[in-house]
Amino acid sequence: MRTENVEILSDQTNAAIVRHPGRAFPGVLVQGDSLHALCQRADSACKEVGRGKPGFDELNDLRNALWFYLNHYKATLMEHGIALPFSEQQSP
């Protein structure tokens, strides 16, 4: 872990806009629990549309991209001994 200054353009809850040093454009900081919720919604949408149906492949690509970010987030928190801000228990 390292500490650097970032530019905070907006600190709106669940939608902070920050620019990392060395980057030309800012990014949106999505909280881990919000990212987890987006992944769950993408899973539900893929299930609802159904494999092989129109639009499924594009939706599944979006779902996979969200899960990539969430898995990176989870691995990073685990590496630093930080608890997840959400439960990974599957709902019935």
Backbone hydrogen bonds, N-H to C=O, Kabsch-Sander energy under -0.5 kcal/mol:
donor,donor_aa,acceptor,acceptor_aa,energy
7,E,19,R,-2.0
9,L,7,E,-0.7
9,L,17,I,-2.5
10,S,17,I,-1.5
15,A,12,Q,-2.2
16,A,29,L,-0.8
17,I,10,S,-2.3
18,V,16,A,-0.5
18,V,27,G,-2.4
19,R,7,E,-2.3
20,H,18,V,-0.5
23,R,20,H,-2.1
27,G,18,V,-3.5
29,L,16,A,-3.1
29,L,27,G,-0.5
30,V,28,V,-0.8
31,Q,29,L,-0.6
35,L,31,Q,-2.5
36,H,32,G,-2.5
37,A,33,D,-1.9
38,L,34,S,-2.2
39,C,35,L,-2.3
40,Q,36,H,-2.2
41,R,37,A,-2.3
42,A,38,L,-2.4
43,D,39,C,-2.4
44,S,40,Q,-2.2
45,A,41,R,-2.4
46,C,42,A,-2.4
47,K,43,D,-2.2
48,E,44,S,-2.5
49,V,45,A,-2.6
50,G,46,C,-2.8
53,K,50,G,-1.8
56,F,53,K,-2.1
59,L,55,G,-2.2
60,N,56,F,-3.1
61,D,57,D,-2.0
62,L,58,E,-2.0
63,R,59,L,-2.5
64,N,60,N,-2.7
65,A,61,D,-2.1
66,L,62,L,-2.3
67,W,63,R,-2.3
68,F,64,N,-2.0
69,Y,65,A,-1.9
70,L,66,L,-2.3
71,N,67,W,-2.9
72,H,68,F,-2.0
73,Y,69,Y,-2.4
74,K,70,L,-2.8
75,A,71,N,-2.4
76,T,72,H,-2.3
77,L,73,Y,-2.5
78,M,74,K,-2.5
79,E,75,A,-2.4
80,H,76,T,-1.3
81,G,78,M,-1.4
82,I,77,L,-2.9
